[in-house]
Amino acid sequence: MTEIANRRYSISEVSELTGVAVHVLRQWEKQSQHLRPKRDRNNRRYYLPADIETVRMLKHLRWQEGMTGEGADRFLSRKKRTGGDIRSPRRAQTLVDKIETEARAILRLLR
């Protein structure tokens, strides 16, 4: 378990694992305060498993949820502050819509 947790991945390996192009990973590193891979003695980037999870989350927020880089960064900051207890905005809106629909149905029954 420790071996996997401490495994170092190159930027090309992360690109292959996540489906995010190398140039996009570099761009996200510049834009996001949450994606900061370490560097070795030769100044080559290496990513840890936690960095790969951050890439996957950024990919989801930006490509599936349609967030901007700034919006995704704010979302990740809130997630970190709340200990991860936060849902995606689209899912949250779906739940709000469902609750409103059910509340209206209950009000109609009570009239």
Contacts in CASP RR format, 6 or more apart in sequence:
PFRMAT RR
TARGET T0000
AUTHOR 0000-0000-0000
METHOD contacts of the structure
MODEL  1
MTEIANRRYSISEVSELTGVAVHVLRQWEKQSQHLRPKRDRNNRRYYLPA
DIETVRMLKHLRWQEGMTGEGADRFLSRKKRTGGDIRSPRRAQTLVDKIE
TEARAILRLLR
4 49 0 8 1.000
5 48 0 8 1.000
5 49 0 8 1.000
6 48 0 8 1.000
7 48 0 8 1.000
7 49 0 8 1.000
8 40 0 8 1.000
8 46 0 8 1.000
8 47 0 8 1.000
8 48 0 8 1.000
9 17 0 8 1.000
9 46 0 8 1.000
9 47 0 8 1.000
9 48 0 8 1.000
9 51 0 8 1.000
9 52 0 8 1.000
10 44 0 8 1.000
10 45 0 8 1.000
10 46 0 8 1.000
10 47 0 8 1.000
11 22 0 8 1.000
11 25 0 8 1.000
11 26 0 8 1.000
11 37 0 8 1.000
11 45 0 8 1.000
11 47 0 8 1.000
12 22 0 8 1.000
13 47 0 8 1.000
14 20 0 8 1.000
14 25 0 8 1.000
14 47 0 8 1.000
14 51 0 8 1.000
14 52 0 8 1.000
14 55 0 8 1.000
15 21 0 8 1.000
15 22 0 8 1.000
15 25 0 8 1.000
17 52 0 8 1.000
18 52 0 8 1.000
18 55 0 8 1.000
18 56 0 8 1.000
18 59 0 8 1.000
19 59 0 8 1.000
20 28 0 8 1.000
20 55 0 8 1.000
20 59 0 8 1.000
25 35 0 8 1.000
25 55 0 8 1.000
28 35 0 8 1.000
28 55 0 8 1.000
28 58 0 8 1.000
29 35 0 8 1.000
29 36 0 8 1.000
29 37 0 8 1.000
29 45 0 8 1.000
31 69 0 8 1.000
31 73 0 8 1.000
32 54 0 8 1.000
32 58 0 8 1.000
32 69 0 8 1.000
32 72 0 8 1.000
32 73 0 8 1.000
32 76 0 8 1.000
33 73 0 8 1.000
33 77 0 8 1.000
34 54 0 8 1.000
34 58 0 8 1.000
34 73 0 8 1.000
34 76 0 8 1.000
34 77 0 8 1.000
34 80 0 8 1.000
35 51 0 8 1.000
35 54 0 8 1.000
35 55 0 8 1.000
35 58 0 8 1.000
36 51 0 8 1.000
37 45 0 8 1.000
37 46 0 8 1.000
37 47 0 8 1.000
37 48 0 8 1.000
37 51 0 8 1.000
38 45 0 8 1.000
38 46 0 8 1.000
38 47 0 8 1.000
38 48 0 8 1.000
39 45 0 8 1.000
39 46 0 8 1.000
40 46 0 8 1.000
47 55 0 8 1.000
54 76 0 8 1.000
57 72 0 8 1.000
57 76 0 8 1.000
58 69 0 8 1.000
58 72 0 8 1.000
58 76 0 8 1.000
60 88 0 8 1.000
61 67 0 8 1.000
61 71 0 8 1.000
61 72 0 8 1.000
61 75 0 8 1.000
61 76 0 8 1.000
61 88 0 8 1.000
62 68 0 8 1.000
62 69 0 8 1.000
62 72 0 8 1.000
65 72 0 8 1.000
65 88 0 8 1.000
65 89 0 8 1.000
65 90 0 8 1.000
67 75 0 8 1.000
67 89 0 8 1.000
75 86 0 8 1.000
75 89 0 8 1.000
78 86 0 8 1.000
79 86 0 8 1.000
87 95 0 8 1.000
END
